């Protein structure tokens, strides 16, 4: 079975890419609207694209457990990830 990005990680990716203010993140925002406004696709299409693209990122190891992952990283912090193994 192919690994996919966890929904909560995907949600964080949307917040980062669409510059959603922290004050709006707790109000159950319409992720589909943010994605459509920014990229012109729905959340399902965005999810499929993100799941394909994350596999193209370099494999890195997590600091504590040294788990091998693919991750989208911003300013040295993991935004979302999938296990590489």
Secondary structure, DSSP 8 states (H G I E B T S, - for coil): ------HHHHHHHHHHHTT--HHHHTT---HHHHHHHHHSS-HHHHHHHHHHHHTTS-EEE-TTT--EEEEEEETTEEEEEEE--
